[in-house]
Amino acid sequence: MGALLQPAAVPTLTTEPEMTRDQSVFLSADKVLAAAAQAVAARGLEAAAGEAEGWLVSQVGDVTDQMRLANQMAHLLQTETEIDSVPQAAAVLGVSQRTLHRLAKRYVGLTPYSMIRRRRLQNAIRELRDSPERGYQARPPAHTPISRTSPTRCGTP
């Protein structure tokens, strides 16, 4: 079973989010897995997701203002294309740049600037992929033999 967590939940599961960034983290949660398996059998996938969500909520506890701010920060830096600097993000969230850096380190494991840079890169890749007239077209890897990518072999039809 997998779960994509909001930043608020991260410190509950790891003290070093930068060490688990862009990786799967395996947890020992036999009770929740057993409950989810029973829920799937009896009531379907949504019930199993509910069991997993209930377990995660019990592990995280009450969501604090700082946790909510961490979620807002991540959403802002990952989705808002108008935000292009750390000072601008801090101003929008109503916190100091230092507070923004502490939140990002504790809850995401990246600096705020790295989060902005990732968003820009992902947007650029998406734009190039979706707009071949801008100079990018999906091509086979250079090491792929021509015979596998071309409808003709060695120039013969």
VOGUVO-907779 format. One record per residue (C-alpha): residue number from 1; x, y, z; residue in one letter. Coordinates in Angstrom, 3 decimals. Example, Ala and Ser with C-alpha at 12.3 -4.5 7.8 and 13.67 -1.06 7.14 Angstrom:
k: 1	xx: 12.300	yy: -4.500	zz: 7.800	r: A
k: 2	xx: 13.670	yy: -1.060	zz: 7.140	r: S
END
This chain:
k: 1	xx: 0.000	yy: 0.000	zz: 0.000	r: M
k: 2	xx: 1.315	yy: 3.462	zz: -0.792	r: G
k: 3	xx: 0.487	yy: 6.931	zz: 0.439	r: A
k: 4	xx: 1.530	yy: 10.342	zz: -0.772	r: L
k: 5	xx: 1.732	yy: 12.499	zz: 2.320	r: L
k: 6	xx: 1.375	yy: 16.206	zz: 2.856	r: Q
k: 7	xx: 4.476	yy: 17.788	zz: 4.422	r: P
k: 8	xx: 2.737	yy: 18.064	zz: 7.826	r: A
k: 9	xx: 2.978	yy: 14.286	zz: 8.255	r: A
k: 10	xx: 6.653	yy: 13.931	zz: 7.366	r: V
k: 11	xx: 8.270	yy: 14.626	zz: 10.790	r: P
k: 12	xx: 6.104	yy: 11.898	zz: 12.292	r: T
k: 13	xx: 7.723	yy: 9.347	zz: 10.021	r: L
k: 14	xx: 11.303	yy: 10.612	zz: 9.731	r: T
k: 15	xx: 13.575	yy: 13.115	zz: 11.439	r: T
k: 16	xx: 15.605	yy: 13.633	zz: 8.255	r: E
k: 17	xx: 13.289	yy: 14.266	zz: 5.303	r: P
k: 18	xx: 16.230	yy: 15.187	zz: 3.071	r: E
k: 19	xx: 17.503	yy: 11.608	zz: 3.410	r: M
k: 20	xx: 14.212	yy: 10.122	zz: 2.182	r: T
k: 21	xx: 13.426	yy: 12.656	zz: -0.543	r: R
k: 22	xx: 12.341	yy: 11.137	zz: -3.869	r: D
k: 23	xx: 12.323	yy: 7.644	zz: -2.364	r: Q
k: 24	xx: 9.851	yy: 5.145	zz: -1.057	r: S
k: 25	xx: 9.959	yy: 4.667	zz: 2.687	r: V
k: 26	xx: 8.800	yy: 1.362	zz: 4.078	r: F
k: 27	xx: 7.083	yy: 1.355	zz: 7.445	r: L
k: 28	xx: 6.218	yy: -1.503	zz: 9.696	r: S
k: 29	xx: 2.493	yy: -1.104	zz: 10.155	r: A
k: 30	xx: 1.150	yy: -4.634	zz: 10.345	r: D
k: 31	xx: -2.075	yy: -3.650	zz: 12.108	r: K
k: 32	xx: -3.067	yy: -1.081	zz: 9.510	r: V
k: 33	xx: -2.186	yy: -3.460	zz: 6.671	r: L
k: 34	xx: -4.306	yy: -6.208	zz: 8.194	r: A
k: 35	xx: -7.208	yy: -3.796	zz: 8.752	r: A
k: 36	xx: -6.859	yy: -2.470	zz: 5.195	r: A
k: 37	xx: -6.835	yy: -6.006	zz: 3.765	r: A
k: 38	xx: -10.006	yy: -6.847	zz: 5.678	r: Q
k: 39	xx: -11.614	yy: -3.593	zz: 4.543	r: A
k: 40	xx: -10.799	yy: -4.332	zz: 0.881	r: V
k: 41	xx: -12.337	yy: -7.771	zz: 1.166	r: A
k: 42	xx: -15.448	yy: -6.535	zz: 2.943	r: A
k: 43	xx: -16.060	yy: -3.026	zz: 1.621	r: R
k: 44	xx: -13.643	yy: -2.221	zz: -1.220	r: G
k: 45	xx: -10.644	yy: 0.008	zz: -1.861	r: L
k: 46	xx: -12.163	yy: 3.194	zz: -0.464	r: E
k: 47	xx: -12.658	yy: 1.482	zz: 2.885	r: A
k: 48	xx: -9.023	yy: 0.359	zz: 2.847	r: A
k: 49	xx: -7.913	yy: 3.924	zz: 2.120	r: A
k: 50	xx: -10.030	yy: 5.025	zz: 5.074	r: G
k: 51	xx: -8.249	yy: 2.545	zz: 7.334	r: E
k: 52	xx: -4.845	yy: 3.794	zz: 6.191	r: A
k: 53	xx: -5.926	yy: 7.404	zz: 6.620	r: E
k: 54	xx: -7.184	yy: 6.706	zz: 10.125	r: G
k: 55	xx: -3.866	yy: 5.124	zz: 11.056	r: W
k: 56	xx: -1.884	yy: 8.057	zz: 9.638	r: L
k: 57	xx: -4.055	yy: 10.563	zz: 11.500	r: V
k: 58	xx: -3.485	yy: 8.647	zz: 14.734	r: S
k: 59	xx: 0.277	yy: 8.752	zz: 14.139	r: Q
k: 60	xx: 0.422	yy: 12.446	zz: 13.240	r: V
k: 61	xx: -1.941	yy: 13.648	zz: 15.948	r: G
k: 62	xx: -3.432	yy: 17.105	zz: 15.983	r: D
k: 63	xx: -2.377	yy: 19.287	zz: 13.086	r: V
k: 64	xx: -0.691	yy: 22.420	zz: 14.409	r: T
k: 65	xx: -0.566	yy: 25.862	zz: 12.807	r: D
k: 66	xx: 3.057	yy: 25.194	zz: 11.845	r: Q
k: 67	xx: 2.028	yy: 21.976	zz: 10.096	r: M
k: 68	xx: -0.702	yy: 23.798	zz: 8.178	r: R
k: 69	xx: 1.824	yy: 26.452	zz: 7.215	r: L
k: 70	xx: 4.186	yy: 23.751	zz: 5.940	r: A
k: 71	xx: 1.407	yy: 22.356	zz: 3.740	r: N
k: 72	xx: 0.592	yy: 25.861	zz: 2.457	r: Q
k: 73	xx: 4.273	yy: 26.503	zz: 1.774	r: M
k: 74	xx: 4.654	yy: 23.299	zz: -0.234	r: A
k: 75	xx: 1.490	yy: 23.980	zz: -2.225	r: H
k: 76	xx: 2.560	yy: 27.553	zz: -2.956	r: L
k: 77	xx: 6.094	yy: 26.676	zz: -4.024	r: L
k: 78	xx: 5.028	yy: 23.670	zz: -6.098	r: Q
k: 79	xx: 2.067	yy: 25.188	zz: -7.919	r: T
k: 80	xx: 2.140	yy: 28.989	zz: -8.066	r: E
k: 81	xx: 4.084	yy: 30.014	zz: -11.154	r: T
k: 82	xx: 4.021	yy: 33.679	zz: -10.098	r: E
k: 83	xx: 6.232	yy: 32.884	zz: -7.093	r: I
k: 84	xx: 9.805	yy: 33.036	zz: -8.350	r: D
k: 85	xx: 11.844	yy: 33.958	zz: -5.284	r: S
k: 86	xx: 12.188	yy: 33.026	zz: -1.626	r: V
k: 87	xx: 11.494	yy: 36.577	zz: -0.385	r: P
k: 88	xx: 8.315	yy: 36.664	zz: -2.466	r: Q
k: 89	xx: 7.141	yy: 33.302	zz: -1.074	r: A
k: 90	xx: 7.880	yy: 34.394	zz: 2.492	r: A
k: 91	xx: 5.893	yy: 37.597	zz: 1.969	r: A
k: 92	xx: 2.892	yy: 35.717	zz: 0.547	r: V
k: 93	xx: 2.903	yy: 33.331	zz: 3.527	r: L
k: 94	xx: 3.474	yy: 36.163	zz: 6.000	r: G
k: 95	xx: 6.656	yy: 34.707	zz: 7.498	r: V
k: 96	xx: 10.337	yy: 35.579	zz: 7.484	r: S
k: 97	xx: 12.705	yy: 33.976	zz: 4.989	r: Q
k: 98	xx: 14.392	yy: 32.174	zz: 7.882	r: R
k: 99	xx: 11.062	yy: 30.682	zz: 9.004	r: T
k: 100	xx: 10.404	yy: 29.571	zz: 5.436	r: L
k: 101	xx: 13.806	yy: 27.841	zz: 5.314	r: H
k: 102	xx: 13.189	yy: 26.084	zz: 8.649	r: R
k: 103	xx: 9.763	yy: 24.873	zz: 7.507	r: L
k: 104	xx: 11.142	yy: 23.579	zz: 4.229	r: A
k: 105	xx: 14.017	yy: 21.758	zz: 5.926	r: K
k: 106	xx: 11.859	yy: 20.156	zz: 8.601	r: R
k: 107	xx: 8.855	yy: 19.198	zz: 6.504	r: Y
k: 108	xx: 10.159	yy: 18.729	zz: 2.948	r: V
k: 109	xx: 13.916	yy: 18.264	zz: 3.070	r: G
k: 110	xx: 14.598	yy: 20.851	zz: 0.360	r: L
k: 111	xx: 15.368	yy: 24.536	zz: 0.480	r: T
k: 112	xx: 12.557	yy: 26.829	zz: -0.677	r: P
k: 113	xx: 14.676	yy: 27.852	zz: -3.655	r: Y
k: 114	xx: 15.163	yy: 24.202	zz: -4.622	r: S
k: 115	xx: 11.396	yy: 23.708	zz: -4.522	r: M
k: 116	xx: 10.906	yy: 26.726	zz: -6.806	r: I
k: 117	xx: 13.660	yy: 25.486	zz: -9.137	r: R
k: 118	xx: 12.066	yy: 22.010	zz: -9.330	r: R
k: 119	xx: 8.687	yy: 23.533	zz: -10.208	r: R
k: 120	xx: 10.249	yy: 25.674	zz: -12.933	r: R
k: 121	xx: 12.066	yy: 22.689	zz: -14.396	r: L
k: 122	xx: 8.940	yy: 20.510	zz: -14.338	r: Q
k: 123	xx: 6.918	yy: 23.276	zz: -16.000	r: N
k: 124	xx: 9.581	yy: 23.769	zz: -18.675	r: A
k: 125	xx: 9.700	yy: 20.043	zz: -19.397	r: I
k: 126	xx: 5.901	yy: 19.855	zz: -19.610	r: R
k: 127	xx: 5.771	yy: 22.880	zz: -21.920	r: E
k: 128	xx: 8.449	yy: 21.484	zz: -24.226	r: L
k: 129	xx: 6.838	yy: 18.062	zz: -24.288	r: R
k: 130	xx: 3.385	yy: 19.499	zz: -25.032	r: D
k: 131	xx: 4.645	yy: 21.988	zz: -27.657	r: S
k: 132	xx: 6.873	yy: 20.184	zz: -30.186	r: P
k: 133	xx: 6.969	yy: 23.313	zz: -32.352	r: E
k: 134	xx: 9.256	yy: 24.823	zz: -29.698	r: R
k: 135	xx: 12.039	yy: 22.481	zz: -30.666	r: G
k: 136	xx: 11.585	yy: 19.319	zz: -28.630	r: Y
k: 137	xx: 10.141	yy: 16.091	zz: -29.896	r: Q
k: 138	xx: 10.207	yy: 12.753	zz: -28.193	r: A
k: 139	xx: 12.972	yy: 10.812	zz: -29.861	r: R
k: 140	xx: 14.209	yy: 7.303	zz: -29.336	r: P
k: 141	xx: 17.350	yy: 7.043	zz: -27.221	r: P
k: 142	xx: 20.582	yy: 7.418	zz: -29.182	r: A
k: 143	xx: 21.595	yy: 3.858	zz: -28.385	r: H
k: 144	xx: 18.407	yy: 2.359	zz: -29.874	r: T
k: 145	xx: 19.199	yy: 0.605	zz: -33.148	r: P
k: 146	xx: 17.735	yy: 2.360	zz: -36.177	r: I
k: 147	xx: 16.106	yy: -0.855	zz: -37.317	r: S
k: 148	xx: 13.851	yy: -0.778	zz: -34.238	r: R
k: 149	xx: 12.735	yy: 2.812	zz: -34.745	r: T
k: 150	xx: 12.482	yy: 3.167	zz: -38.501	r: S
k: 151	xx: 9.795	yy: 1.628	zz: -40.683	r: P
k: 152	xx: 12.499	yy: 0.746	zz: -43.224	r: T
k: 153	xx: 15.677	yy: -1.218	zz: -42.646	r: R
k: 154	xx: 18.979	yy: 0.086	zz: -43.944	r: C
k: 155	xx: 17.293	yy: 2.208	zz: -46.591	r: G
k: 156	xx: 15.287	yy: -0.596	zz: -48.210	r: T
k: 157	xx: 11.495	yy: -0.330	zz: -48.152	r: P
END
